[in-house]
Amino acid sequence: MPRKGYKQTDEHRAKISAGYANLSDEERAEMSRKKSEAHHNRERDSEKESARGKKGWETRRNNGNDKVGDETKEKLRQANLGKKASDETRAKQSASILAHFANETEEAKALRSKKVGDGHRGRVQSDEWKKLHSGIMLGKWEDPEYRESQLTAIRRGKRNTFPEEKLALLIDLLDWEYTEQKYILGYNADVFVPALNLVLEADGEWWHRLPGVPEYDEKRNRIMRENGYFVVRLWENELRSDDAMSILLNSIGIETEMNYEQLAIAA
């Protein structure tokens, strides 16, 4: 059988054709039978090899040995150390991954999601990693295009955090008209009370204490106040407390210089 990619010369093909023309009908039939038998044997061997490989993989998976070992991972890491894939290679890899996920069934997607979740569950991030990640995100957030894309996604379908939900509940109890996730001056306000021109923010303890975040919050507070908005920020621990309503009203009163009766009339 000719090798894949091998191109026969015209002289060689002519010799084969001449030899085949001199064969008798019986010889031709025997040659055809042997070719068919060889093809069948190759298919059978291929199926056996595939089944053997699949069985071996299932055995390793059932025994918990389907994962790549640390030694193998280290060898792969060392082999690829310092190597940088070309733009063409990265584009091919990206296209391959996207094509794979595009054809993924819902069952496979759910299984992959569960594996990822199980792999990350219980993992503790180091302070160094948190600081690095925070710096990267803050740098990206300063980019107007990135910020706008994220805020658009938030406005389309945001799942509120507990502090934000608690803040909205308190405003519900006051029976004030308000809008959640209101886009104002390039920023996304957790709650906006239009009658008071009041912006309310519910700050989570972890995120809003990260390096750089308090400065960012102060910057947006200043911009909003300079443009005529009142701004009140409440910490998560304040919203979780039994005195959350009192803290909210006191903070609004200090910011707007209005007492409760005045606020009730205005709102």
Secondary structure as UniProt FT lines:
FT   TURN            4..5
FT   HELIX           10..21
FT   HELIX           25..62
FT   TURN            63..64
FT   HELIX           70..80
FT   TURN            81..82
FT   HELIX           87..102
FT   HELIX           106..120
FT   TURN            121..122
FT   HELIX           127..141
FT   HELIX           144..157
FT   HELIX           162..174
FT   STRAND          179..184
FT   TURN            185..186
FT   STRAND          187..193
FT   HELIX           194..196
FT   STRAND          198..203
FT   TURN            205..206
FT   HELIX           207..209
FT   TURN            211..212
FT   HELIX           213..226
FT   TURN            227..228
FT   STRAND          230..235
FT   HELIX           236..240
FT   TURN            242..243
FT   HELIX           244..256
FT   HELIX           260..266
//
